[in-house]
Amino acid sequence: MRSLLLCGAFGGEIDRLQAWNGRSVLVGGEATAIHVAECGIGNIDAALAWQRWQCERGLSSECETLFLGSAGACDQQFPAPWLGGAVIPTHIHKREAGLLLGHSKLPPRLFAAIPENPGNFARRLRSLKFESFILHEGTVNCPDAVSLDHAELYLQEGLQFENLECYGLARAAELHGAAFSALLAITNHVGPKGSEQWRRNYAACSAALQNIVLQTLQQLAT
């Protein structure tokens, strides 16, 4: 049976989906088992968690991963918090400010972006129309620490949003040939007040994001 892994960095990003853990839905005509789990905070914990799930649950390349997370907008004019929509990362980068400023360097392979690789569930979700909710495509940067400045520098490099887990999950899935995509609630702007804004807004933004996943699951329930 195919698998669908719905994950978030911590419980508050997937709490409304927990009732679906262990159930199955029909995706693309195939029965698909649902797993709901936390991946931890940061790229390293996320990648290790994905690998652990592979070992413990027997997941395979037939397992599709959908990450539900939050992100900061580098463009200070972008709405944040954005309760009426979410971002789909089309390309996922891992670029630190020091790298962009010429203070450090990486081997070319580590500099390369990972394109999203959506599975059947993600494609089905995007085909639906949700009332008063918009899915917006964008590029996401995943540094190892929350950025307190350099938002304009990131924008100049074509990096529109910031999240701490996407790259680790996407890279782990890529190495196993598995489908990966993400939906990111925009909770704050990248900058010195970003974490404060995130704390105020993540719960409401996450609830709105999880709601569209729940609507999709309910349509596909077997």
N, C-alpha and C positions, 0 to 999 in steps of 0.2 A: 504494500500500500504506500502511496506517496505521502509525504509529510509536509506540513506547513508550520514553520516556526515563527511565532509572533513574539518578539522580544522588545524589551525596553531596558534602559540603563538601571532603573530601580523600580520598585513596586508601584509607585505613583504614576508611572507611565503606561502600565498595563493592568491596573487593578480592575477595571471594568470588563476586561477580557478573560479573567481567571475562570469564570464559570464555563468557558468553552474548552478549557484544558482537558484533553482526553476524548473530546467528541470528534465527530467527523463531518465533513461536508463533501458535496459533489462539485469538483472543480474541473472544467474541461471534460466532463463525462467520466472522470475517475474519482473513486473514493479517496479522500485525503484526510489523514489524521492530523489533528491540531495539537500543537505543543505551545504552551505559554510560559515564558521564563524571563528572568532578569539576567543581563549580561555583565552588570557591573559598570563602573564609571571609568572612562578612558579607553583609548585604543588597545592597550595591552590586555587589560582585563577582558575586554569584549572579544578579542581574537582568541584568547585562551578559553573563554567560556564557550565559544562556538566549537572549538576543538573538543572540549570536554563533552559537549552534547553529542558530538559525533561518536565518541567512545562509549558513553553511557546509554544512549538511546538507539544506537545503531542507525543513525541518520546517514544518508548517502547523497550522491549527486542528484537524486530525485527529491531531495528536501529543498523546498523553497523557503527563504528567510525574508520576513518583512519586519524591519526595525521601526519602531514608533518612538521617536525621540523629540528633542527640542533643539532649537538653534537660535543664534543671535544674527541679526541682519547687519551687514557692514554698511549698507546704505542707510544713513540716518533719516532719510525721508521715507523709507519703507515702513508700513504700518507695523507697530510692535507695542503691545501684544496684538496679534492678528487672530481673532476668534472666528473670522469668516473664511479661513482657508489654511492651507499647509503647503510646504515645499516638497517637491519630488527631486532629489538630487540626481541630475543626469550624469555628472562627473564628480568624482570624489577625490579630493587632493589631501596631501599631508605636507604642508609647507609652513615652517616656522618663520617668524619675523626675521630672525637672525640670518636665515638662508636667503630671504629676499633682499636683505640689506647688504649682503655680501660678507657677513661676519662668520659664516659657516658654509659647509658644502656637503653634498650627499652624492653617492654613486647614482648614475642616471636612472637605474631601475627604480630606486626609491623615490625619485622625483616624478615618476610617471603617474598620471591620474588613472583611476579605475572607473571605467564606464559602468553605469548601472546595467544589471542583467535581470530584468523583471521576469517573474514566473507567471503561471496562469492566474493565480489569485490576484496578483498586483494588476495584471492587465484587465481582469474582470472589474476590479474596483474602479479603475480609471475610466472604464466604459460607462459607468453609471452616472446619473445626474443627481446631485445632492442639493437639497434646498438650502440656499444661502451659504453655500460652502464651495470654495474655489480651490483647485489643485494647480499650483504654480511651479513650473520647472526652473531649476537653477543649479549653479555650481556650489559645492560645499567644501570648505576647508576644515581639516580635522587635526589641529595642533595638539601637542601634549598638555598644554595648559591654556586656561581661559585668557584671551587677549584683553589687556587693559587699554591698549592703544593700537595704532597702525591700521585702523579700519580703512582709511583712505588708500594705504599701500596695498592692502588685499584687493580692494576694488580695482585698482590700476592693473592688477594681475588677473583680473577676471574672476576673482573669488568673492562670491556674493553673500555667503552665509557661513556660520561657524558652528560646528558640533564636535564633541570629543570622542564619539564612539564609531561613527560610520566607517571610517577607513579601516579600522581593525576588523570589523565584521565583514566588510566587502572583500578585503584581502584574503581572509580565511576562506570565505565562500569561493572566491576566484580560484584559489589553489586546489579546491576539490571539484571544480567544474559545476558548482551549484548556483542556482538562481538567487540573486540578492537584490532587494530594493528597499527604499526607506520612505517614510513620511515624517516630516519634521514640522512640529508646531513652532511658530515664530513667537518667542516669548519676550525678547529683549533686543536692544541694539548692542553691538560690540563696542565696548568702551568701559571706562572706570565704574559706571553704575550698572553694568550689565548683570552682575550677579544679584544685586538688589532687585532689579526689575524681574529677573528670572524667578526669584523666590515669591514675589507677589503674583506672578502670572501663570506659572507652570500648571497649576491644578486646573484652572478653567480652560487653558489652551489644550491640555492633554485630554480633558473630558470631551471637548469638541472633536478632537482628532480621533479618539477611540470610538466615538459615536458613528463615524462613517464606516469604520471597520466592522462594527457590530451590525450595521445595516446590511453590509455585504454578506457577512456570515449568515444572517437570518434568511437572506434570499437563497443561499446555497445549501442550507441545512437539509440533511437527508432524513 
